[in-house]
Amino acid sequence: MKIDLKMILPYIVLAASIAMSWGMFSERLNAVEKKVDSVTQMQQDIAIIKEKIMWMENYLISIPKR
């Protein structure tokens, strides 16, 4: 049985295309995960800042005026 290059080449191209698609998909998935993590961190930071601002407002309101 003789294997010809013309017969194998389409399968090699197909395998390379699948591998490249898989790699690009996984990279995009990683980028989305990083963005979700950064958005989650921003939400936590905003919640902390909001809590501190509310504390400062309450503190300033509770100070008796002279």
QUIFENHU-V533155 format. One record per pair of residues at least 12 apart in sequence whose ideal C-beta (glycine too) atoms are under 10 Angstrom apart, sorted by sequence separation. I is the first residue (numbers start at 1). J is the second residue. D is the distance in Angstrom with one decimal. If there is no record, write none. Layout:
# QUIFENHU-V533155
I;J;D
I;J;D
This chain:
# QUIFENHU-V533155
none
